[in-house]
Amino acid sequence: MTERVPLRPLSLSALILAVLLLLGLIVPTKARSEAPAGQLTWAVHISLAPGWFDPAETTGIITPFMLLYALHDALVQMGPFQRPAHAG
């Protein structure tokens, strides 16, 4: 017969951590029904160019798209049971 090697303390704590993380994913959470309070201020260290407001005229760099993503997220309101399209 082969002798069974006991778990080391590190691997036992890693197993406990993994189980706790999985339980945290499984346990249902209460959905928020009210809108978030307050105001979000979003700042970038660039000057906004007028051409960035038209998606057809933006260049292929990421900076104009940061503005377009922010405008999109500010204008599109998610329903209570909808997920964003980029959420997988």
C-alpha positions in Angstrom: 0.0 0.0 0.0 1.1 3.5 -0.6 1.3 5.9 2.3 -0.9 9.0 2.1 0.9 12.3 2.5 -0.9 14.8 4.7 -1.8 18.2 3.3 0.7 20.9 4.0 -0.7 24.0 5.9 -0.2 26.2 2.8 -2.2 23.9 0.5 -4.9 23.5 3.2 -5.3 27.3 3.5 -5.3 27.6 -0.3 -8.1 25.0 -0.5 -10.1 26.9 2.2 -9.6 30.2 0.3 -10.7 28.6 -3.0 -13.9 27.2 -1.3 -14.7 30.5 0.2 -14.3 32.3 -3.1 -16.5 29.8 -4.9 -19.2 30.2 -2.2 -19.0 33.9 -2.7 -19.8 33.4 -6.3 -22.6 31.0 -5.7 -24.5 32.9 -3.0 -27.1 35.2 -4.6 -26.7 38.9 -4.0 -29.5 41.5 -3.5 -29.9 43.6 -6.6 -29.9 47.4 -6.2 -33.2 48.9 -7.2 -32.4 52.5 -6.6 -30.1 54.6 -8.8 -26.6 55.4 -7.5 -26.4 58.6 -5.6 -23.8 61.3 -6.3 -21.9 62.5 -9.3 -19.0 60.9 -11.1 -16.3 63.3 -12.5 -14.3 61.8 -15.3 -11.1 63.6 -16.2 -8.5 63.0 -18.9 -5.3 64.8 -19.5 -6.0 65.8 -23.1 -8.0 68.5 -25.0 -11.2 67.3 -26.7 -11.1 67.7 -30.4 -14.4 68.4 -32.2 -13.9 65.5 -34.6 -14.0 63.1 -31.7 -17.7 63.6 -31.3 -18.5 62.0 -34.7 -17.7 58.3 -34.7 -17.2 58.3 -38.5 -14.4 60.9 -38.3 -12.4 59.5 -35.3 -8.9 58.3 -35.9 -7.7 54.8 -35.1 -6.1 55.6 -31.8 -7.7 54.9 -28.4 -8.1 58.4 -27.1 -11.2 59.4 -29.1 -12.8 56.1 -28.2 -12.4 56.9 -24.5 -14.8 59.8 -25.1 -17.1 57.8 -27.2 -17.3 55.0 -24.6 -18.0 57.5 -21.9 -20.8 59.2 -24.0 -22.3 55.8 -24.8 -22.3 54.7 -21.1 -23.8 58.0 -20.0 -26.6 57.8 -22.6 -27.6 54.1 -22.5 -29.4 53.2 -19.3 -29.5 49.5 -18.4 -32.7 47.8 -17.3 -32.8 46.0 -14.0 -32.2 42.5 -15.4 -30.0 43.4 -18.4 -26.2 43.0 -18.7 -23.9 45.2 -20.6 -23.0 43.8 -24.0 -19.3 43.8 -23.1 -19.9 41.7 -19.9 -19.1 38.5 -21.6 
